[in-house]
Amino acid sequence: MKVEKKIISRLTKCYSIAPLHDRGQDCVLVAAEKTDRCLLFDRKGRILDTVWEEPGGTMSMVQVPESDGQFLATHKFYSPNDSADAEIVIVSHKEDGEWEVRTLVKLPHVHRFDIVRRNGINYLIACTLKSGHKFKDDWSVPGKVYAAVLPEDLSIFDREHQLKIQVIKENMLKNHGYYRIVENDMDTCLISADCGVYRFFPPVDINGEWEIDQLLDTPSSDAVLVDFDGDGEKELAVLSPFHGDKICIYKKLDKGFERVYEYEKPADFTHAIYGGSLCGKQVLIVGHRKAERNLIVFWWDEEKGYCWELIDEDCGSANVFHFVDEGKDILISANRENDEIAMYTLEW
């Protein structure tokens, strides 16, 4: 693989990445895990704006559907041990072009969230890594998954008027991983925790219930579904356990998902994950944050089976975002351990 790397900015403990369509153009947001900025880039890697200077603690960002530049973000999740004040905020342009940040809902320890759509209704789904603690590294109170219908008009919400959410799944110890999977024009949610990998389906209608299927009972940190071998059935790629060192691929067989591949090297503190198209292949991209701190791409070859190659070394990626610009495959990576926001242009 041919890789061209460009460092487009530096940001202390850069972490979260998300696409944003803002004022007529496709952009990319990058925000910090610690107290630092959120930056807006164009798809050439040029900084367009600073959205906020602080407070940071941003684990997730998601554009509000059909909006121009409005998005939701987590604030004040600085670490598993410093996230009791975490919340989801609404970020919008004011009339003067400046950014406004308002509380949507205070939700201690909220780590991942998303806006998913089914039958014309938008739903907020939010995952808490834990539900409380009494001391450092206390995991005695498992996380949960929450959900709510998300109204089209978000102007009614602020710190005094918050969105009401409800628990849809309890007992999600180390509830870390989230990935949106789109099939048959419907959004579904792949959520990973110590109790395994689950797929959440939004309600059929506004009064319906969420459907939850367990795909795997292996303790997992993150997961994604990708049809590597092109047989029409997606394989399940899993990083395990929580912040662990294993990268495995499972194939759906008669008895459910069974492991068919494991990366032969330990990848300490697996974290960044992308599954989907890259340069015409269906791939998995994984970044890990300790030891060699590599960024790795995996794919299927009919003769060789599963193959891998390094995209970068000693970078410590926390999250990645892939897009195609003018026919070129681009990967933006928040290389947290090096405080660098990197743009990779990739070719086979």
C-alpha positions in Angstrom: 0.0 0.0 0.0 1.2 3.5 -0.8 0.7 5.9 2.0 1.2 9.7 2.0 1.1 11.2 5.5 0.5 14.9 6.3 0.2 16.3 9.8 -2.5 18.9 9.5 -2.5 20.2 13.1 -1.4 19.5 16.6 -3.9 19.1 19.4 -3.1 17.9 22.9 -4.7 14.5 23.5 -6.7 14.8 20.2 -9.4 12.1 20.3 -12.8 12.5 18.7 -13.4 12.8 14.9 -16.7 13.4 13.0 -17.9 14.6 9.6 -19.9 17.9 9.5 -21.7 19.5 6.6 -21.3 23.2 7.5 -22.2 26.3 5.5 -22.3 24.5 2.2 -19.2 22.3 2.4 -18.2 18.9 3.8 -15.9 19.3 6.8 -14.2 17.3 9.5 -14.4 18.0 13.3 -11.6 17.0 15.6 -11.8 17.5 19.4 -9.6 16.8 22.4 -10.1 14.3 25.2 -8.6 16.7 27.8 -9.3 20.4 28.3 -8.6 21.7 24.9 -10.1 22.8 21.6 -12.4 21.5 18.9 -11.2 22.3 15.4 -13.1 22.4 12.1 -11.2 21.4 8.9 -12.1 21.3 5.3 -11.5 18.1 3.4 -8.1 19.3 2.2 -6.9 19.5 5.8 -7.1 23.2 6.2 -8.3 24.7 9.5 -11.6 26.6 9.0 -12.6 27.5 12.6 -12.1 26.8 16.3 -15.5 25.7 17.6 -14.6 25.9 21.2 -11.5 26.4 23.3 -12.7 24.3 26.3 -13.9 22.3 28.2 -13.1 19.4 26.0 -13.6 15.9 27.3 -15.1 15.0 23.9 -15.7 11.3 23.2 -18.3 11.6 20.4 -19.6 14.1 18.0 -22.6 13.6 15.6 -24.3 16.0 13.1 -28.0 16.7 13.7 -29.6 15.2 10.6 -30.6 17.7 7.8 -29.0 20.6 9.7 -26.4 23.0 8.5 -23.5 22.8 10.9 -25.5 21.8 14.0 -24.1 18.8 16.0 -24.2 17.1 19.3 -21.0 16.4 21.3 -20.0 15.0 24.7 -18.3 17.3 27.1 -16.3 16.7 30.3 -15.5 13.0 29.9 -11.8 13.3 30.6 -11.2 9.7 31.6 -13.1 6.7 33.1 -12.1 8.1 36.5 -13.0 11.7 35.7 -16.3 11.7 33.9 -19.0 12.2 36.5 -19.8 15.6 35.1 -20.1 14.5 31.5 -23.0 15.7 29.4 -24.2 15.8 25.8 -24.3 19.3 24.3 -25.9 21.0 21.3 -23.5 23.0 19.2 -25.0 25.6 16.7 -24.1 28.7 14.8 -25.5 32.0 16.2 -26.6 34.7 13.9 -23.2 36.4 14.1 -21.5 33.2 13.0 -20.0 32.4 16.4 -20.7 29.0 17.9 -23.2 28.4 20.7 -23.0 25.5 23.1 -26.0 24.4 25.2 -26.8 21.4 27.3 -29.0 18.7 25.8 -28.8 16.3 28.7 -26.5 15.8 31.7 -25.5 12.1 31.7 -22.6 11.1 34.0 -20.0 8.9 32.4 -21.6 9.2 28.9 -18.9 7.9 26.5 -20.5 7.1 23.1 -23.7 8.3 21.6 -25.4 8.6 18.2 -28.4 9.8 16.3 -30.1 7.0 14.4 -33.1 7.0 12.1 -35.9 4.6 11.3 -39.2 5.3 9.5 -38.6 9.0 9.5 -38.0 9.3 13.3 -34.6 10.3 14.8 -33.5 8.6 18.0 -30.7 9.5 20.4 -28.9 6.5 21.8 -26.3 7.0 24.5 -23.9 4.6 26.2 -22.4 5.2 29.7 -19.1 3.5 30.3 -20.1 3.1 34.0 -22.8 4.4 36.2 -20.8 5.7 39.1 -17.7 5.1 41.2 -16.3 5.6 44.7 -12.6 5.4 44.0 -10.1 5.3 41.1 -10.6 2.4 38.7 -13.8 1.4 40.4 -15.9 -0.7 38.0 -18.5 -2.0 40.5 -21.4 -0.1 38.9 -21.9 -1.2 35.3 -22.8 1.2 32.5 -26.1 1.4 30.7 -27.6 2.2 27.3 -30.2 5.1 27.1 -32.4 6.3 24.4 -35.0 8.9 23.5 -36.9 10.3 20.5 -34.9 13.3 19.3 -37.2 16.2 18.3 -36.5 18.2 15.2 -36.4 21.4 17.1 -33.6 21.4 19.6 -33.9 25.1 20.5 -36.1 24.2 23.6 -33.2 22.4 25.4 -30.7 23.9 27.8 -29.3 23.3 31.2 -32.7 24.0 32.8 -34.8 22.2 30.2 -33.1 18.8 29.3 -34.1 16.0 27.1 -35.7 13.1 29.0 -34.0 9.8 28.3 -34.8 6.2 29.4 -32.7 3.1 30.1 -33.1 0.5 27.4 -30.3 -1.9 28.6 -28.7 -2.3 32.1 -25.6 -4.1 33.3 -23.2 -3.1 30.5 -19.8 -3.4 32.3 -17.1 -1.4 30.6 -19.6 -0.3 28.0 -17.0 1.1 25.6 -17.6 0.3 21.9 -20.1 1.8 19.5 -20.4 1.6 15.7 -23.3 2.6 13.4 -24.2 -0.2 10.9 -26.5 0.8 8.0 -28.4 -2.0 6.3 -31.6 -1.9 4.2 -31.7 1.9 4.6 -32.0 1.5 8.4 -29.5 2.6 11.0 -28.6 0.0 13.7 -26.1 0.2 16.5 -23.3 -2.2 17.4 -22.4 -1.8 21.1 -19.5 -3.6 22.8 -19.0 -4.2 26.5 -17.5 -6.8 28.9 -20.6 -8.9 28.4 -20.2 -9.1 24.6 -21.3 -7.5 21.4 -24.9 -6.4 20.9 -26.9 -5.1 18.0 -29.6 -2.5 18.7 -32.4 -1.9 16.3 -34.5 1.3 16.7 -38.2 1.0 17.2 -40.5 0.5 14.2 -42.6 3.5 15.4 -42.4 6.2 18.0 -44.2 4.1 20.6 -42.3 0.9 19.9 -39.5 -0.9 21.7 -35.9 -1.3 20.8 -34.9 -4.7 19.6 -31.6 -6.0 21.1 -29.7 -9.0 19.7 -26.5 -10.5 21.3 -24.0 -11.4 18.6 -21.1 -12.5 20.8 -20.5 -13.1 24.5 -16.8 -12.4 24.4 -15.6 -9.4 26.5 -15.1 -6.7 23.8 -13.9 -3.2 23.5 -15.1 -2.3 20.0 -16.6 -4.1 17.0 -17.7 -3.6 13.4 -19.4 -5.7 10.7 -17.7 -6.0 7.3 -18.2 -8.4 4.4 -14.5 -9.2 3.9 -14.9 -12.2 1.5 -17.8 -10.8 -0.5 -20.2 -13.7 0.2 -23.0 -11.4 1.1 -22.7 -12.1 4.9 -20.8 -9.7 7.0 -18.1 -10.9 9.3 -17.7 -9.5 12.9 -14.4 -7.8 13.6 -13.7 -7.4 17.3 -11.1 -5.7 19.5 -10.9 -7.4 22.9 -11.1 -7.3 25.9 -11.6 -3.7 27.2 -8.7 -1.6 25.8 -7.1 -5.0 25.2 -4.5 -6.4 22.7 -6.5 -8.9 20.6 -7.9 -8.3 17.0 -10.1 -11.1 15.9 -12.6 -11.7 13.0 -15.6 -13.9 13.5 -17.7 -15.5 10.7 -21.4 -16.3 11.0 -21.8 -20.1 10.9 -24.6 -22.5 11.9 -24.0 -22.0 15.6 -23.5 -18.2 15.4 -20.3 -16.2 15.1 -17.2 -18.3 15.3 -13.6 -17.0 15.3 -11.8 -17.6 12.0 -8.9 -15.2 12.3 -6.7 -13.6 15.0 -3.9 -11.1 14.4 -0.7 -12.9 15.3 0.8 -10.0 17.3 -0.4 -8.3 20.5 -1.8 -4.8 19.8 -1.7 -3.3 23.2 -4.6 -0.9 24.0 -6.6 -1.3 20.8 -8.8 1.6 20.2 -9.3 3.2 16.7 -11.6 1.2 14.4 -13.0 1.6 10.9 -14.7 -1.0 8.8 -15.8 -0.6 5.2 -14.6 0.4 1.8 -11.0 1.5 1.2 -9.5 1.7 -2.3 -12.0 -0.8 -3.7 -11.6 -3.4 -0.9 -13.6 -4.1 2.2 -11.2 -3.6 5.1 -10.7 -3.2 8.8 -8.5 -0.5 10.1 -7.3 -0.6 13.8 -5.1 1.7 15.8 -3.6 0.8 19.2 -2.3 3.2 21.7 0.5 1.4 23.6 3.7 -0.5 22.8 4.3 -0.3 19.0 1.2 2.1 18.7 0.6 1.0 15.0 -2.2 1.8 12.6 -3.0 -1.4 10.7 -5.2 -2.3 7.8 -6.7 -5.8 7.4 -8.3 -7.3 4.3 -9.3 -10.7 2.7 -7.4 -12.3 -0.2 -8.9 -15.3 -1.9 -5.5 -17.1 -2.0 -3.8 -15.9 1.2 -6.8 -15.4 3.4 -6.7 -12.5 5.9 -3.8 -10.1 5.3 -2.5 -7.0 7.0 -0.2 -4.1 6.4 0.9 -1.1 8.5 -0.4 2.3 7.5 1.7 4.0 10.2 4.0 3.2 13.1 4.3 4.7 16.6 1.3 7.1 16.2 -1.1 5.9 18.8 -4.4 6.5 17.1 -7.5 7.0 19.2 -10.1 7.3 16.4 -10.1 7.5 12.6 -12.5 8.8 9.9 -12.4 7.7 6.2 -13.8 9.6 3.2 -13.2 9.9 -0.5 -12.2 13.3 -2.0 -11.7 13.8 -5.7 -11.3 10.0 -6.2 -8.7 9.7 -3.4 -9.2 7.6 -0.3 -8.4 9.8 2.8 -8.0 8.7 6.4 -8.0 11.3 9.2 -6.5 10.0 12.4 -6.5 11.5 15.9 -3.0 10.3 16.9 -3.6 10.9 20.6 -0.3 9.7 21.9 1.6 12.1 19.6 -0.8 15.0 19.9 -1.0 15.1 16.0 -4.0 15.2 13.7 -2.8 13.3 10.6 -4.2 13.0 7.1 -3.3 9.8 5.2 -3.8 9.6 1.4 -4.0 5.8 0.6 -3.5 3.8 -2.6 -3.1 0.0 -3.2 
